[in-house]
Amino acid sequence: MPVGFVIATRAVISGETGEFIRFFNPRRDSWFVHFVLNESLIKPRTKIGHVTAQILGFNDANRVQERQILIQLGKYPDRPN
């Protein structure tokens, strides 16, 4: 593969069901439909939310810790603008 070549991944195939599940798209999807903030964890509400959170590591330990600090400082958004 040439240097700088990027493969755009927009979906996954579920290992459990074989179903094609697309990722969350902020240009067309509402964050609050697919996710909810529970303390410092981002919990998926839908299949789209689940695969997106898993692939992008929304709740990896470092991200949760950073999110906790931002929430304590009042710097983490909890509502759309």
A tleap script that builds the chain and sets N, CA, C and O, in Angstrom:
source leaprc.protein.ff14SB
mol = sequence {
  NMET PRO VAL GLY PHE VAL ILE ALA THR ARG
  ALA VAL ILE SER GLY GLU THR GLY GLU PHE
  ILE ARG PHE PHE ASN PRO ARG ARG ASP SER
  TRP PHE VAL HIE PHE VAL LEU ASN GLU SER
  LEU ILE LYS PRO ARG THR LYS ILE GLY HIE
  VAL THR ALA GLN ILE LEU GLY PHE ASN ASP
  ALA ASN ARG VAL GLN GLU ARG GLN ILE LEU
  ILE GLN LEU GLY LYS TYR PRO ASP ARG PRO
  CASN
}
set mol.1.N position { 0.851 -1.175 0.000 }
set mol.1.CA position { 0.000 0.000 0.000 }
set mol.1.C position { 0.898 1.241 0.000 }
set mol.1.O position { 1.830 1.311 0.802 }
set mol.2.N position { 0.648 2.217 -0.871 }
set mol.2.CA position { 1.480 3.411 -0.946 }
set mol.2.C position { 1.385 4.260 0.322 }
set mol.2.O position { 0.363 4.262 1.008 }
set mol.3.N position { 2.455 4.969 0.616 }
set mol.3.CA position { 2.469 5.872 1.761 }
set mol.3.C position { 1.406 6.944 1.555 }
set mol.3.O position { 1.268 7.495 0.463 }
set mol.4.N position { 0.657 7.233 2.617 }
set mol.4.CA position { -0.378 8.255 2.529 }
set mol.4.C position { -1.706 7.750 2.010 }
set mol.4.O position { -2.675 8.506 1.955 }
set mol.5.N position { -1.770 6.482 1.626 }
set mol.5.CA position { -3.019 5.911 1.133 }
set mol.5.C position { -3.935 5.653 2.317 }
set mol.5.O position { -3.520 5.045 3.303 }
set mol.6.N position { -5.160 6.104 2.230 }
set mol.6.CA position { -6.111 5.962 3.336 }
set mol.6.C position { -7.312 5.148 2.867 }
set mol.6.O position { -7.870 5.391 1.797 }
set mol.7.N position { -7.686 4.197 3.675 }
set mol.7.CA position { -8.901 3.435 3.413 }
set mol.7.C position { -9.978 3.985 4.341 }
set mol.7.O position { -9.815 3.974 5.561 }
set mol.8.N position { -11.059 4.457 3.775 }
set mol.8.CA position { -12.154 5.001 4.574 }
set mol.8.C position { -13.081 3.871 4.982 }
set mol.8.O position { -13.714 3.242 4.134 }
set mol.9.N position { -13.159 3.618 6.258 }
set mol.9.CA position { -14.059 2.601 6.782 }
set mol.9.C position { -15.283 3.303 7.330 }
set mol.9.O position { -15.167 4.211 8.154 }
set mol.10.N position { -16.434 2.896 6.885 }
set mol.10.CA position { -17.672 3.560 7.295 }
set mol.10.C position { -18.650 2.624 7.967 }
set mol.10.O position { -19.724 3.044 8.399 }
set mol.11.N position { -18.281 1.346 8.057 }
set mol.11.CA position { -19.200 0.371 8.647 }
set mol.11.C position { -18.437 -0.886 9.017 }
set mol.11.O position { -17.279 -1.067 8.641 }
set mol.12.N position { -19.108 -1.748 9.762 }
set mol.12.CA position { -18.555 -3.049 10.105 }
set mol.12.C position { -19.627 -4.103 9.866 }
set mol.12.O position { -20.812 -3.796 9.733 }
set mol.13.N position { -19.187 -5.329 9.816 }
set mol.13.CA position { -20.115 -6.448 9.753 }
set mol.13.C position { -20.086 -7.108 11.118 }
set mol.13.O position { -19.027 -7.521 11.589 }
set mol.14.N position { -21.227 -7.207 11.747 }
set mol.14.CA position { -21.335 -7.781 13.081 }
set mol.14.C position { -20.875 -9.230 13.068 }
set mol.14.O position { -21.327 -10.026 12.244 }
set mol.15.N position { -19.967 -9.570 13.992 }
set mol.15.CA position { -19.516 -10.946 14.118 }
set mol.15.C position { -20.605 -11.855 14.659 }
set mol.15.O position { -20.573 -13.066 14.441 }
set mol.16.N position { -21.561 -11.282 15.358 }
set mol.16.CA position { -22.644 -12.066 15.948 }
set mol.16.C position { -23.746 -12.379 14.955 }
set mol.16.O position { -24.239 -13.505 14.896 }
set mol.17.N position { -24.137 -11.364 14.163 }
set mol.17.CA position { -25.304 -11.537 13.288 }
set mol.17.C position { -24.975 -11.503 11.799 }
set mol.17.O position { -25.799 -11.900 10.976 }
set mol.18.N position { -23.776 -11.033 11.443 }
set mol.18.CA position { -23.436 -10.862 10.039 }
set mol.18.C position { -24.062 -9.623 9.438 }
set mol.18.O position { -23.947 -9.388 8.235 }
set mol.19.N position { -24.726 -8.824 10.268 }
set mol.19.CA position { -25.409 -7.616 9.824 }
set mol.19.C position { -24.402 -6.510 9.524 }
set mol.19.O position { -23.423 -6.347 10.251 }
set mol.20.N position { -24.638 -5.754 8.461 }
set mol.20.CA position { -23.843 -4.590 8.084 }
set mol.20.C position { -24.324 -3.414 8.919 }
set mol.20.O position { -25.485 -3.019 8.820 }
set mol.21.N position { -23.428 -2.839 9.755 }
set mol.21.CA position { -23.809 -1.724 10.637 }
set mol.21.C position { -22.882 -0.551 10.349 }
set mol.21.O position { -21.665 -0.653 10.509 }
set mol.22.N position { -23.465 0.556 9.924 }
set mol.22.CA position { -22.666 1.742 9.618 }
set mol.22.C position { -22.260 2.455 10.896 }
set mol.22.O position { -22.847 2.241 11.957 }
set mol.23.N position { -21.252 3.303 10.781 }
set mol.23.CA position { -20.801 4.106 11.907 }
set mol.23.C position { -21.658 5.365 12.038 }
set mol.23.O position { -22.318 5.783 11.086 }
set mol.24.N position { -21.638 5.951 13.214 }
set mol.24.CA position { -22.267 7.234 13.478 }
set mol.24.C position { -21.660 8.281 12.552 }
set mol.24.O position { -20.441 8.345 12.392 }
set mol.25.N position { -22.514 9.100 11.942 }
set mol.25.CA position { -22.069 10.171 11.061 }
set mol.25.C position { -22.579 11.489 11.636 }
set mol.25.O position { -23.780 11.753 11.565 }
set mol.26.N position { -21.707 12.326 12.205 }
set mol.26.CA position { -22.165 13.559 12.847 }
set mol.26.C position { -22.828 14.546 11.889 }
set mol.26.O position { -23.513 15.468 12.331 }
set mol.27.N position { -22.635 14.364 10.603 }
set mol.27.CA position { -23.283 15.259 9.640 }
set mol.27.C position { -24.742 14.903 9.398 }
set mol.27.O position { -25.524 15.735 8.937 }
set mol.28.N position { -25.107 13.659 9.711 }
set mol.28.CA position { -26.495 13.272 9.455 }
set mol.28.C position { -27.202 12.667 10.660 }
set mol.28.O position { -28.425 12.529 10.651 }
set mol.29.N position { -26.450 12.304 11.698 }
set mol.29.CA position { -27.033 11.652 12.865 }
set mol.29.C position { -27.005 12.567 14.086 }
set mol.29.O position { -26.130 13.422 14.219 }
set mol.30.N position { -27.964 12.376 14.962 }
set mol.30.CA position { -27.992 13.084 16.236 }
set mol.30.C position { -27.222 12.274 17.274 }
set mol.30.O position { -27.492 11.090 17.477 }
set mol.31.N position { -26.262 12.923 17.928 }
set mol.31.CA position { -25.457 12.250 18.955 }
set mol.31.C position { -26.365 11.664 20.027 }
set mol.31.O position { -26.143 10.544 20.486 }
set mol.32.N position { -27.390 12.418 20.430 }
set mol.32.CA position { -28.253 12.015 21.540 }
set mol.32.C position { -29.192 10.863 21.186 }
set mol.32.O position { -29.768 10.244 22.081 }
set mol.33.N position { -29.352 10.573 19.921 }
set mol.33.CA position { -30.117 9.393 19.520 }
set mol.33.C position { -29.277 8.138 19.729 }
set mol.33.O position { -29.801 7.096 20.123 }
set mol.34.N position { -27.979 8.234 19.467 }
set mol.34.CA position { -27.117 7.052 19.465 }
set mol.34.C position { -26.277 6.869 20.730 }
set mol.34.O position { -25.755 5.780 20.968 }
set mol.35.N position { -26.138 7.932 21.553 }
set mol.35.CA position { -25.285 7.864 22.746 }
set mol.35.C position { -25.913 8.626 23.897 }
set mol.35.O position { -26.740 9.517 23.701 }
set mol.36.N position { -25.500 8.253 25.115 }
set mol.36.CA position { -25.866 9.008 26.307 }
set mol.36.C position { -24.631 9.058 27.199 }
set mol.36.O position { -23.893 8.079 27.309 }
set mol.37.N position { -24.415 10.197 27.827 }
set mol.37.CA position { -23.305 10.344 28.764 }
set mol.37.C position { -23.797 9.905 30.140 }
set mol.37.O position { -24.740 10.488 30.676 }
set mol.38.N position { -23.172 8.892 30.708 }
set mol.38.CA position { -23.522 8.349 32.013 }
set mol.38.C position { -22.299 8.477 32.896 }
set mol.38.O position { -21.354 7.695 32.789 }
set mol.39.N position { -22.326 9.487 33.783 }
set mol.39.CA position { -21.133 9.848 34.552 }
set mol.39.C position { -20.064 10.244 33.530 }
set mol.39.O position { -20.238 11.227 32.809 }
set mol.40.N position { -18.967 9.498 33.459 }
set mol.40.CA position { -17.930 9.823 32.480 }
set mol.40.C position { -17.846 8.778 31.360 }
set mol.40.O position { -16.908 8.786 30.564 }
set mol.41.N position { -18.822 7.892 31.310 }
set mol.41.CA position { -18.863 6.882 30.250 }
set mol.41.C position { -19.856 7.290 29.177 }
set mol.41.O position { -20.923 7.826 29.475 }
set mol.42.N position { -19.499 7.034 27.930 }
set mol.42.CA position { -20.423 7.244 26.818 }
set mol.42.C position { -21.066 5.898 26.533 }
set mol.42.O position { -20.402 4.955 26.100 }
set mol.43.N position { -22.367 5.821 26.781 }
set mol.43.CA position { -23.110 4.576 26.598 }
set mol.43.C position { -23.849 4.605 25.266 }
set mol.43.O position { -24.562 5.564 24.973 }
set mol.44.N position { -23.684 3.562 24.457 }
set mol.44.CA position { -24.417 3.506 23.190 }
set mol.44.C position { -25.880 3.169 23.429 }
set mol.44.O position { -26.218 2.395 24.324 }
set mol.45.N position { -26.744 3.767 22.608 }
set mol.45.CA position { -28.183 3.506 22.674 }
set mol.45.C position { -28.650 2.639 21.513 }
set mol.45.O position { -29.722 2.038 21.572 }
set mol.46.N position { -27.843 2.575 20.458 }
set mol.46.CA position { -28.241 1.878 19.234 }
set mol.46.C position { -27.092 1.001 18.751 }
set mol.46.O position { -25.982 1.063 19.280 }
set mol.47.N position { -27.371 0.190 17.747 }
set mol.47.CA position { -26.311 -0.617 17.136 }
set mol.47.C position { -25.238 0.287 16.520 }
set mol.47.O position { -24.043 0.008 16.620 }
set mol.48.N position { -25.679 1.359 15.893 }
set mol.48.CA position { -24.734 2.318 15.311 }
set mol.48.C position { -23.849 2.901 16.401 }
set mol.48.O position { -22.635 3.016 16.229 }
set mol.49.N position { -24.458 3.268 17.524 }
set mol.49.CA position { -23.697 3.794 18.647 }
set mol.49.C position { -22.721 2.774 19.193 }
set mol.49.O position { -21.585 3.111 19.527 }
set mol.50.N position { -23.155 1.535 19.285 }
set mol.50.CA position { -22.304 0.475 19.835 }
set mol.50.C position { -21.049 0.261 18.984 }
set mol.50.O position { -19.937 0.255 19.513 }
set mol.51.N position { -21.220 0.085 17.680 }
set mol.51.CA position { -20.043 -0.175 16.844 }
set mol.51.C position { -19.118 1.040 16.797 }
set mol.51.O position { -17.897 0.888 16.768 }
set mol.52.N position { -19.690 2.237 16.789 }
set mol.52.CA position { -18.876 3.446 16.759 }
set mol.52.C position { -18.068 3.592 18.042 }
set mol.52.O position { -16.867 3.861 17.996 }
set mol.53.N position { -18.725 3.415 19.185 }
set mol.53.CA position { -18.040 3.526 20.478 }
set mol.53.C position { -16.944 2.478 20.609 }
set mol.53.O position { -15.871 2.763 21.141 }
set mol.54.N position { -17.206 1.287 20.133 }
set mol.54.CA position { -16.233 0.201 20.236 }
set mol.54.C position { -15.022 0.449 19.324 }
set mol.54.O position { -13.880 0.355 19.773 }
set mol.55.N position { -15.266 0.761 18.066 }
set mol.55.CA position { -14.181 0.958 17.107 }
set mol.55.C position { -13.328 2.174 17.463 }
set mol.55.O position { -12.105 2.130 17.332 }
set mol.56.N position { -13.964 3.262 17.913 }
set mol.56.CA position { -13.224 4.485 18.223 }
set mol.56.C position { -12.736 4.540 19.667 }
set mol.56.O position { -12.071 5.502 20.053 }
set mol.57.N position { -13.049 3.541 20.462 }
set mol.57.CA position { -12.541 3.473 21.827 }
set mol.57.C position { -13.035 4.595 22.723 }
set mol.57.O position { -12.264 5.155 23.503 }
set mol.58.N position { -14.315 4.925 22.617 }
set mol.58.CA position { -14.872 6.021 23.414 }
set mol.58.C position { -14.627 5.850 24.907 }
set mol.58.O position { -14.432 6.837 25.617 }
set mol.59.N position { -14.636 4.613 25.394 }
set mol.59.CA position { -14.521 4.381 26.826 }
set mol.59.C position { -13.214 3.709 27.223 }
set mol.59.O position { -13.146 3.018 28.240 }
set mol.60.N position { -12.183 3.913 26.419 }
set mol.60.CA position { -10.846 3.466 26.825 }
set mol.60.C position { -10.468 4.205 28.103 }
set mol.60.O position { -10.895 5.340 28.314 }
set mol.61.N position { -9.670 3.568 28.954 }
set mol.61.CA position { -9.347 4.114 30.281 }
set mol.61.C position { -8.839 5.552 30.224 }
set mol.61.O position { -9.274 6.388 31.016 }
set mol.62.N position { -7.935 5.850 29.308 }
set mol.62.CA position { -7.379 7.208 29.226 }
set mol.62.C position { -8.441 8.233 28.834 }
set mol.62.O position { -8.445 9.353 29.346 }
set mol.63.N position { -9.322 7.858 27.944 }
set mol.63.CA position { -10.386 8.782 27.514 }
set mol.63.C position { -11.386 9.035 28.638 }
set mol.63.O position { -11.845 10.162 28.827 }
set mol.64.N position { -11.720 7.982 29.383 }
set mol.64.CA position { -12.651 8.147 30.505 }
set mol.64.C position { -12.031 9.042 31.570 }
set mol.64.O position { -12.703 9.910 32.127 }
set mol.65.N position { -10.757 8.832 31.849 }
set mol.65.CA position { -10.072 9.657 32.848 }
set mol.65.C position { -10.035 11.126 32.414 }
set mol.65.O position { -10.306 12.019 33.216 }
set mol.66.N position { -9.702 11.369 31.158 }
set mol.66.CA position { -9.688 12.738 30.646 }
set mol.66.C position { -11.086 13.360 30.713 }
set mol.66.O position { -11.243 14.523 31.086 }
set mol.67.N position { -12.098 12.565 30.345 }
set mol.67.CA position { -13.473 13.047 30.381 }
set mol.67.C position { -13.893 13.394 31.815 }
set mol.67.O position { -14.585 14.390 32.028 }
set mol.68.N position { -13.484 12.586 32.798 }
set mol.68.CA position { -13.792 12.862 34.206 }
set mol.68.C position { -13.224 14.211 34.629 }
set mol.68.O position { -13.898 14.995 35.296 }
set mol.69.N position { -11.992 14.474 34.242 }
set mol.69.CA position { -11.348 15.750 34.589 }
set mol.69.C position { -12.089 16.911 33.933 }
set mol.69.O position { -12.372 17.916 34.585 }
set mol.70.N position { -12.399 16.779 32.662 }
set mol.70.CA position { -13.115 17.850 31.951 }
set mol.70.C position { -14.495 18.102 32.555 }
set mol.70.O position { -14.929 19.249 32.654 }
set mol.71.N position { -15.180 17.041 32.954 }
set mol.71.CA position { -16.489 17.198 33.582 }
set mol.71.C position { -16.348 17.947 34.905 }
set mol.71.O position { -17.130 18.853 35.193 }
set mol.72.N position { -15.359 17.572 35.705 }
set mol.72.CA position { -15.129 18.237 36.990 }
set mol.72.C position { -14.817 19.719 36.810 }
set mol.72.O position { -15.196 20.544 37.642 }
set mol.73.N position { -14.129 20.054 35.728 }
set mol.73.CA position { -13.783 21.449 35.444 }
set mol.73.C position { -14.912 22.209 34.747 }
set mol.73.O position { -14.801 23.410 34.501 }
set mol.74.N position { -15.994 21.504 34.433 }
set mol.74.CA position { -17.107 22.139 33.725 }
set mol.74.C position { -16.799 22.424 32.271 }
set mol.74.O position { -17.409 23.310 31.672 }
set mol.75.N position { -15.864 21.687 31.695 }
set mol.75.CA position { -15.421 21.923 30.311 }
set mol.75.C position { -15.891 20.852 29.336 }
set mol.75.O position { -15.512 20.875 28.165 }
set mol.76.N position { -16.705 19.923 29.798 }
set mol.76.CA position { -17.181 18.858 28.904 }
set mol.76.C position { -18.638 19.121 28.564 }
set mol.76.O position { -19.463 19.251 29.469 }
set mol.77.N position { -18.974 19.201 27.280 }
set mol.77.CA position { -20.366 19.510 26.902 }
set mol.77.C position { -21.302 18.367 27.240 }
set mol.77.O position { -20.961 17.199 27.055 }
set mol.78.N position { -22.469 18.702 27.730 }
set mol.78.CA position { -23.481 17.682 27.987 }
set mol.78.C position { -24.783 17.968 27.251 }
set mol.78.O position { -25.732 17.188 27.327 }
set mol.79.N position { -24.821 19.068 26.554 }
set mol.79.CA position { -25.990 19.452 25.770 }
set mol.79.C position { -25.529 20.048 24.448 }
set mol.79.O position { -24.468 20.669 24.376 }
set mol.80.N position { -26.342 19.854 23.384 }
set mol.80.CA position { -25.966 20.485 22.101 }
set mol.80.C position { -26.085 21.993 22.202 }
set mol.80.O position { -26.888 22.517 22.975 }
set mol.81.N position { -25.276 22.687 21.410 }
set mol.81.CA position { -25.331 24.159 21.392 }
set mol.81.C position { -26.540 24.671 20.651 }
set mol.81.O position { -26.733 25.882 20.546 }
savepdb mol mol.pdb
quit
